[in-house]
Amino acid sequence: MADNANNKKKTAKRTVHRETVDIVKLCAFWGIFFAAVLFVARGILGLFDLGNVGGTIISVFDLLGKLALLVAVAFPAYNYVRGKAQVWKIVYWAALVVYVAGCVLGML
């Protein structure tokens, strides 16, 4: 009977882990997909002369594409550093802040 209780606890841990892995995979896939669509749309719009409006739209597409890539990479990267030493977590958060700041400040 004690073995049965232990098996249920292990199963619950695996289910939570599996759901987390599925969310990470989902974010990675859709992040890459949206980034690809936005970058292709940006390239197509770049072929046309739309004046200032076109430049603004292209800038927005670039920003959204970069943020989509952030979503695609940030979750798997966090899962990687989650089990590492504290210094790796600090490096992760510092890199994330620099990336987001670069995306936002690069658009100003």
Phi and psi in radians as a Rosetta constraint file:
Dihedral C 1 N 2 CA 2 C 2 CIRCULARHARMONIC -1.167 0.35
Dihedral N 2 CA 2 C 2 N 3 CIRCULARHARMONIC -0.626 0.35
Dihedral C 2 N 3 CA 3 C 3 CIRCULARHARMONIC -1.106 0.35
Dihedral N 3 CA 3 C 3 N 4 CIRCULARHARMONIC -0.671 0.35
Dihedral C 3 N 4 CA 4 C 4 CIRCULARHARMONIC -1.105 0.35
Dihedral N 4 CA 4 C 4 N 5 CIRCULARHARMONIC -0.713 0.35
Dihedral C 4 N 5 CA 5 C 5 CIRCULARHARMONIC -1.157 0.35
Dihedral N 5 CA 5 C 5 N 6 CIRCULARHARMONIC -0.699 0.35
Dihedral C 5 N 6 CA 6 C 6 CIRCULARHARMONIC -1.112 0.35
Dihedral N 6 CA 6 C 6 N 7 CIRCULARHARMONIC -0.711 0.35
Dihedral C 6 N 7 CA 7 C 7 CIRCULARHARMONIC -1.100 0.35
Dihedral N 7 CA 7 C 7 N 8 CIRCULARHARMONIC -0.672 0.35
Dihedral C 7 N 8 CA 8 C 8 CIRCULARHARMONIC -1.140 0.35
Dihedral N 8 CA 8 C 8 N 9 CIRCULARHARMONIC -0.694 0.35
Dihedral C 8 N 9 CA 9 C 9 CIRCULARHARMONIC -1.131 0.35
Dihedral N 9 CA 9 C 9 N 10 CIRCULARHARMONIC -0.761 0.35
Dihedral C 9 N 10 CA 10 C 10 CIRCULARHARMONIC -1.111 0.35
Dihedral N 10 CA 10 C 10 N 11 CIRCULARHARMONIC -0.701 0.35
Dihedral C 10 N 11 CA 11 C 11 CIRCULARHARMONIC -1.106 0.35
Dihedral N 11 CA 11 C 11 N 12 CIRCULARHARMONIC -0.719 0.35
Dihedral C 11 N 12 CA 12 C 12 CIRCULARHARMONIC -1.101 0.35
Dihedral N 12 CA 12 C 12 N 13 CIRCULARHARMONIC -0.714 0.35
Dihedral C 12 N 13 CA 13 C 13 CIRCULARHARMONIC -1.123 0.35
Dihedral N 13 CA 13 C 13 N 14 CIRCULARHARMONIC -0.723 0.35
Dihedral C 13 N 14 CA 14 C 14 CIRCULARHARMONIC -1.137 0.35
Dihedral N 14 CA 14 C 14 N 15 CIRCULARHARMONIC -0.678 0.35
Dihedral C 14 N 15 CA 15 C 15 CIRCULARHARMONIC -1.113 0.35
Dihedral N 15 CA 15 C 15 N 16 CIRCULARHARMONIC -0.789 0.35
Dihedral C 15 N 16 CA 16 C 16 CIRCULARHARMONIC -1.108 0.35
Dihedral N 16 CA 16 C 16 N 17 CIRCULARHARMONIC -0.758 0.35
Dihedral C 16 N 17 CA 17 C 17 CIRCULARHARMONIC -1.083 0.35
Dihedral N 17 CA 17 C 17 N 18 CIRCULARHARMONIC -0.755 0.35
Dihedral C 17 N 18 CA 18 C 18 CIRCULARHARMONIC -1.122 0.35
Dihedral N 18 CA 18 C 18 N 19 CIRCULARHARMONIC -0.722 0.35
Dihedral C 18 N 19 CA 19 C 19 CIRCULARHARMONIC -1.091 0.35
Dihedral N 19 CA 19 C 19 N 20 CIRCULARHARMONIC -0.690 0.35
Dihedral C 19 N 20 CA 20 C 20 CIRCULARHARMONIC -1.118 0.35
Dihedral N 20 CA 20 C 20 N 21 CIRCULARHARMONIC -0.777 0.35
Dihedral C 20 N 21 CA 21 C 21 CIRCULARHARMONIC -1.106 0.35
Dihedral N 21 CA 21 C 21 N 22 CIRCULARHARMONIC -0.701 0.35
Dihedral C 21 N 22 CA 22 C 22 CIRCULARHARMONIC -1.125 0.35
Dihedral N 22 CA 22 C 22 N 23 CIRCULARHARMONIC -0.673 0.35
Dihedral C 22 N 23 CA 23 C 23 CIRCULARHARMONIC -1.149 0.35
Dihedral N 23 CA 23 C 23 N 24 CIRCULARHARMONIC -0.727 0.35
Dihedral C 23 N 24 CA 24 C 24 CIRCULARHARMONIC -1.083 0.35
Dihedral N 24 CA 24 C 24 N 25 CIRCULARHARMONIC -0.787 0.35
Dihedral C 24 N 25 CA 25 C 25 CIRCULARHARMONIC -1.115 0.35
Dihedral N 25 CA 25 C 25 N 26 CIRCULARHARMONIC -0.713 0.35
Dihedral C 25 N 26 CA 26 C 26 CIRCULARHARMONIC -1.080 0.35
Dihedral N 26 CA 26 C 26 N 27 CIRCULARHARMONIC -0.826 0.35
Dihedral C 26 N 27 CA 27 C 27 CIRCULARHARMONIC -1.103 0.35
Dihedral N 27 CA 27 C 27 N 28 CIRCULARHARMONIC -0.712 0.35
Dihedral C 27 N 28 CA 28 C 28 CIRCULARHARMONIC -1.107 0.35
Dihedral N 28 CA 28 C 28 N 29 CIRCULARHARMONIC -0.800 0.35
Dihedral C 28 N 29 CA 29 C 29 CIRCULARHARMONIC -1.107 0.35
Dihedral N 29 CA 29 C 29 N 30 CIRCULARHARMONIC -0.923 0.35
Dihedral C 29 N 30 CA 30 C 30 CIRCULARHARMONIC -1.194 0.35
Dihedral N 30 CA 30 C 30 N 31 CIRCULARHARMONIC -0.560 0.35
Dihedral C 30 N 31 CA 31 C 31 CIRCULARHARMONIC -1.098 0.35
Dihedral N 31 CA 31 C 31 N 32 CIRCULARHARMONIC -0.819 0.35
Dihedral C 31 N 32 CA 32 C 32 CIRCULARHARMONIC -1.129 0.35
Dihedral N 32 CA 32 C 32 N 33 CIRCULARHARMONIC -0.726 0.35
Dihedral C 32 N 33 CA 33 C 33 CIRCULARHARMONIC -1.079 0.35
Dihedral N 33 CA 33 C 33 N 34 CIRCULARHARMONIC -0.891 0.35
Dihedral C 33 N 34 CA 34 C 34 CIRCULARHARMONIC -1.115 0.35
Dihedral N 34 CA 34 C 34 N 35 CIRCULARHARMONIC -0.673 0.35
Dihedral C 34 N 35 CA 35 C 35 CIRCULARHARMONIC -1.079 0.35
Dihedral N 35 CA 35 C 35 N 36 CIRCULARHARMONIC -0.764 0.35
Dihedral C 35 N 36 CA 36 C 36 CIRCULARHARMONIC -1.099 0.35
Dihedral N 36 CA 36 C 36 N 37 CIRCULARHARMONIC -0.778 0.35
Dihedral C 36 N 37 CA 37 C 37 CIRCULARHARMONIC -1.091 0.35
Dihedral N 37 CA 37 C 37 N 38 CIRCULARHARMONIC -0.787 0.35
Dihedral C 37 N 38 CA 38 C 38 CIRCULARHARMONIC -1.154 0.35
Dihedral N 38 CA 38 C 38 N 39 CIRCULARHARMONIC -0.681 0.35
Dihedral C 38 N 39 CA 39 C 39 CIRCULARHARMONIC -1.207 0.35
Dihedral N 39 CA 39 C 39 N 40 CIRCULARHARMONIC -0.644 0.35
Dihedral C 39 N 40 CA 40 C 40 CIRCULARHARMONIC -1.161 0.35
Dihedral N 40 CA 40 C 40 N 41 CIRCULARHARMONIC -0.769 0.35
Dihedral C 40 N 41 CA 41 C 41 CIRCULARHARMONIC -1.073 0.35
Dihedral N 41 CA 41 C 41 N 42 CIRCULARHARMONIC -0.687 0.35
Dihedral C 41 N 42 CA 42 C 42 CIRCULARHARMONIC -1.079 0.35
Dihedral N 42 CA 42 C 42 N 43 CIRCULARHARMONIC -0.757 0.35
Dihedral C 42 N 43 CA 43 C 43 CIRCULARHARMONIC -1.114 0.35
Dihedral N 43 CA 43 C 43 N 44 CIRCULARHARMONIC -0.706 0.35
Dihedral C 43 N 44 CA 44 C 44 CIRCULARHARMONIC -1.175 0.35
Dihedral N 44 CA 44 C 44 N 45 CIRCULARHARMONIC -0.771 0.35
Dihedral C 44 N 45 CA 45 C 45 CIRCULARHARMONIC -1.119 0.35
Dihedral N 45 CA 45 C 45 N 46 CIRCULARHARMONIC -0.527 0.35
Dihedral C 45 N 46 CA 46 C 46 CIRCULARHARMONIC -1.151 0.35
Dihedral N 46 CA 46 C 46 N 47 CIRCULARHARMONIC -0.356 0.35
Dihedral C 46 N 47 CA 47 C 47 CIRCULARHARMONIC -1.305 0.35
Dihedral N 47 CA 47 C 47 N 48 CIRCULARHARMONIC -0.360 0.35
Dihedral C 47 N 48 CA 48 C 48 CIRCULARHARMONIC -1.807 0.35
Dihedral N 48 CA 48 C 48 N 49 CIRCULARHARMONIC 2.599 0.35
Dihedral C 48 N 49 CA 49 C 49 CIRCULARHARMONIC -1.609 0.35
Dihedral N 49 CA 49 C 49 N 50 CIRCULARHARMONIC 1.741 0.35
Dihedral C 49 N 50 CA 50 C 50 CIRCULARHARMONIC -1.888 0.35
Dihedral N 50 CA 50 C 50 N 51 CIRCULARHARMONIC 0.113 0.35
Dihedral C 50 N 51 CA 51 C 51 CIRCULARHARMONIC 1.228 0.35
Dihedral N 51 CA 51 C 51 N 52 CIRCULARHARMONIC -2.584 0.35
Dihedral C 51 N 52 CA 52 C 52 CIRCULARHARMONIC -1.138 0.35
Dihedral N 52 CA 52 C 52 N 53 CIRCULARHARMONIC -0.619 0.35
Dihedral C 52 N 53 CA 53 C 53 CIRCULARHARMONIC -1.092 0.35
Dihedral N 53 CA 53 C 53 N 54 CIRCULARHARMONIC -0.746 0.35
Dihedral C 53 N 54 CA 54 C 54 CIRCULARHARMONIC -1.101 0.35
Dihedral N 54 CA 54 C 54 N 55 CIRCULARHARMONIC -0.723 0.35
Dihedral C 54 N 55 CA 55 C 55 CIRCULARHARMONIC -1.098 0.35
Dihedral N 55 CA 55 C 55 N 56 CIRCULARHARMONIC -0.684 0.35
Dihedral C 55 N 56 CA 56 C 56 CIRCULARHARMONIC -1.170 0.35
Dihedral N 56 CA 56 C 56 N 57 CIRCULARHARMONIC -0.758 0.35
Dihedral C 56 N 57 CA 57 C 57 CIRCULARHARMONIC -1.105 0.35
Dihedral N 57 CA 57 C 57 N 58 CIRCULARHARMONIC -0.737 0.35
Dihedral C 57 N 58 CA 58 C 58 CIRCULARHARMONIC -1.104 0.35
Dihedral N 58 CA 58 C 58 N 59 CIRCULARHARMONIC -0.714 0.35
Dihedral C 58 N 59 CA 59 C 59 CIRCULARHARMONIC -1.109 0.35
Dihedral N 59 CA 59 C 59 N 60 CIRCULARHARMONIC -0.715 0.35
Dihedral C 59 N 60 CA 60 C 60 CIRCULARHARMONIC -1.134 0.35
Dihedral N 60 CA 60 C 60 N 61 CIRCULARHARMONIC -0.758 0.35
Dihedral C 60 N 61 CA 61 C 61 CIRCULARHARMONIC -1.074 0.35
Dihedral N 61 CA 61 C 61 N 62 CIRCULARHARMONIC -0.717 0.35
Dihedral C 61 N 62 CA 62 C 62 CIRCULARHARMONIC -1.058 0.35
Dihedral N 62 CA 62 C 62 N 63 CIRCULARHARMONIC -0.809 0.35
Dihedral C 62 N 63 CA 63 C 63 CIRCULARHARMONIC -1.084 0.35
Dihedral N 63 CA 63 C 63 N 64 CIRCULARHARMONIC -0.813 0.35
Dihedral C 63 N 64 CA 64 C 64 CIRCULARHARMONIC -1.115 0.35
Dihedral N 64 CA 64 C 64 N 65 CIRCULARHARMONIC -0.662 0.35
Dihedral C 64 N 65 CA 65 C 65 CIRCULARHARMONIC -1.110 0.35
Dihedral N 65 CA 65 C 65 N 66 CIRCULARHARMONIC -0.743 0.35
Dihedral C 65 N 66 CA 66 C 66 CIRCULARHARMONIC -1.146 0.35
Dihedral N 66 CA 66 C 66 N 67 CIRCULARHARMONIC -0.682 0.35
Dihedral C 66 N 67 CA 67 C 67 CIRCULARHARMONIC -1.205 0.35
Dihedral N 67 CA 67 C 67 N 68 CIRCULARHARMONIC -0.606 0.35
Dihedral C 67 N 68 CA 68 C 68 CIRCULARHARMONIC -1.124 0.35
Dihedral N 68 CA 68 C 68 N 69 CIRCULARHARMONIC -0.702 0.35
Dihedral C 68 N 69 CA 69 C 69 CIRCULARHARMONIC -1.155 0.35
Dihedral N 69 CA 69 C 69 N 70 CIRCULARHARMONIC -0.595 0.35
Dihedral C 69 N 70 CA 70 C 70 CIRCULARHARMONIC -1.044 0.35
Dihedral N 70 CA 70 C 70 N 71 CIRCULARHARMONIC -0.803 0.35
Dihedral C 70 N 71 CA 71 C 71 CIRCULARHARMONIC -1.093 0.35
Dihedral N 71 CA 71 C 71 N 72 CIRCULARHARMONIC -0.704 0.35
Dihedral C 71 N 72 CA 72 C 72 CIRCULARHARMONIC -1.158 0.35
Dihedral N 72 CA 72 C 72 N 73 CIRCULARHARMONIC -0.525 0.35
Dihedral C 72 N 73 CA 73 C 73 CIRCULARHARMONIC -1.776 0.35
Dihedral N 73 CA 73 C 73 N 74 CIRCULARHARMONIC -0.569 0.35
Dihedral C 73 N 74 CA 74 C 74 CIRCULARHARMONIC -1.110 0.35
Dihedral N 74 CA 74 C 74 N 75 CIRCULARHARMONIC -0.765 0.35
Dihedral C 74 N 75 CA 75 C 75 CIRCULARHARMONIC -1.179 0.35
Dihedral N 75 CA 75 C 75 N 76 CIRCULARHARMONIC -0.839 0.35
Dihedral C 75 N 76 CA 76 C 76 CIRCULARHARMONIC -1.083 0.35
Dihedral N 76 CA 76 C 76 N 77 CIRCULARHARMONIC -0.640 0.35
Dihedral C 76 N 77 CA 77 C 77 CIRCULARHARMONIC -1.143 0.35
Dihedral N 77 CA 77 C 77 N 78 CIRCULARHARMONIC -0.696 0.35
Dihedral C 77 N 78 CA 78 C 78 CIRCULARHARMONIC -1.155 0.35
Dihedral N 78 CA 78 C 78 N 79 CIRCULARHARMONIC -0.696 0.35
Dihedral C 78 N 79 CA 79 C 79 CIRCULARHARMONIC -1.073 0.35
Dihedral N 79 CA 79 C 79 N 80 CIRCULARHARMONIC -0.566 0.35
Dihedral C 79 N 80 CA 80 C 80 CIRCULARHARMONIC -1.198 0.35
Dihedral N 80 CA 80 C 80 N 81 CIRCULARHARMONIC -0.810 0.35
Dihedral C 80 N 81 CA 81 C 81 CIRCULARHARMONIC -1.461 0.35
Dihedral N 81 CA 81 C 81 N 82 CIRCULARHARMONIC -0.207 0.35
Dihedral C 81 N 82 CA 82 C 82 CIRCULARHARMONIC -0.984 0.35
Dihedral N 82 CA 82 C 82 N 83 CIRCULARHARMONIC -0.685 0.35
Dihedral C 82 N 83 CA 83 C 83 CIRCULARHARMONIC -1.615 0.35
Dihedral N 83 CA 83 C 83 N 84 CIRCULARHARMONIC 0.030 0.35
Dihedral C 83 N 84 CA 84 C 84 CIRCULARHARMONIC -1.577 0.35
Dihedral N 84 CA 84 C 84 N 85 CIRCULARHARMONIC 3.137 0.35
Dihedral C 84 N 85 CA 85 C 85 CIRCULARHARMONIC -1.170 0.35
Dihedral N 85 CA 85 C 85 N 86 CIRCULARHARMONIC 2.819 0.35
Dihedral C 85 N 86 CA 86 C 86 CIRCULARHARMONIC -0.996 0.35
Dihedral N 86 CA 86 C 86 N 87 CIRCULARHARMONIC -0.603 0.35
Dihedral C 86 N 87 CA 87 C 87 CIRCULARHARMONIC -1.077 0.35
Dihedral N 87 CA 87 C 87 N 88 CIRCULARHARMONIC -0.624 0.35
Dihedral C 87 N 88 CA 88 C 88 CIRCULARHARMONIC -1.196 0.35
Dihedral N 88 CA 88 C 88 N 89 CIRCULARHARMONIC -0.618 0.35
Dihedral C 88 N 89 CA 89 C 89 CIRCULARHARMONIC -1.147 0.35
Dihedral N 89 CA 89 C 89 N 90 CIRCULARHARMONIC -0.688 0.35
Dihedral C 89 N 90 CA 90 C 90 CIRCULARHARMONIC -1.137 0.35
Dihedral N 90 CA 90 C 90 N 91 CIRCULARHARMONIC -0.757 0.35
Dihedral C 90 N 91 CA 91 C 91 CIRCULARHARMONIC -1.070 0.35
Dihedral N 91 CA 91 C 91 N 92 CIRCULARHARMONIC -0.728 0.35
Dihedral C 91 N 92 CA 92 C 92 CIRCULARHARMONIC -1.030 0.35
Dihedral N 92 CA 92 C 92 N 93 CIRCULARHARMONIC -0.912 0.35
Dihedral C 92 N 93 CA 93 C 93 CIRCULARHARMONIC -1.143 0.35
Dihedral N 93 CA 93 C 93 N 94 CIRCULARHARMONIC -0.657 0.35
Dihedral C 93 N 94 CA 94 C 94 CIRCULARHARMONIC -1.117 0.35
Dihedral N 94 CA 94 C 94 N 95 CIRCULARHARMONIC -0.778 0.35
Dihedral C 94 N 95 CA 95 C 95 CIRCULARHARMONIC -1.123 0.35
Dihedral N 95 CA 95 C 95 N 96 CIRCULARHARMONIC -0.678 0.35
Dihedral C 95 N 96 CA 96 C 96 CIRCULARHARMONIC -1.115 0.35
Dihedral N 96 CA 96 C 96 N 97 CIRCULARHARMONIC -0.770 0.35
Dihedral C 96 N 97 CA 97 C 97 CIRCULARHARMONIC -1.110 0.35
Dihedral N 97 CA 97 C 97 N 98 CIRCULARHARMONIC -0.753 0.35
Dihedral C 97 N 98 CA 98 C 98 CIRCULARHARMONIC -1.118 0.35
Dihedral N 98 CA 98 C 98 N 99 CIRCULARHARMONIC -0.699 0.35
Dihedral C 98 N 99 CA 99 C 99 CIRCULARHARMONIC -1.124 0.35
Dihedral N 99 CA 99 C 99 N 100 CIRCULARHARMONIC -0.851 0.35
Dihedral C 99 N 100 CA 100 C 100 CIRCULARHARMONIC -1.085 0.35
Dihedral N 100 CA 100 C 100 N 101 CIRCULARHARMONIC -0.773 0.35
Dihedral C 100 N 101 CA 101 C 101 CIRCULARHARMONIC -1.083 0.35
Dihedral N 101 CA 101 C 101 N 102 CIRCULARHARMONIC -0.687 0.35
Dihedral C 101 N 102 CA 102 C 102 CIRCULARHARMONIC -1.120 0.35
Dihedral N 102 CA 102 C 102 N 103 CIRCULARHARMONIC -0.682 0.35
Dihedral C 102 N 103 CA 103 C 103 CIRCULARHARMONIC -1.116 0.35
Dihedral N 103 CA 103 C 103 N 104 CIRCULARHARMONIC -0.843 0.35
Dihedral C 103 N 104 CA 104 C 104 CIRCULARHARMONIC -1.257 0.35
Dihedral N 104 CA 104 C 104 N 105 CIRCULARHARMONIC -0.843 0.35
Dihedral C 104 N 105 CA 105 C 105 CIRCULARHARMONIC -1.220 0.35
Dihedral N 105 CA 105 C 105 N 106 CIRCULARHARMONIC -0.490 0.35
Dihedral C 105 N 106 CA 106 C 106 CIRCULARHARMONIC -1.190 0.35
Dihedral N 106 CA 106 C 106 N 107 CIRCULARHARMONIC -0.343 0.35
Dihedral C 106 N 107 CA 107 C 107 CIRCULARHARMONIC -1.583 0.35
Dihedral N 107 CA 107 C 107 N 108 CIRCULARHARMONIC -0.247 0.35
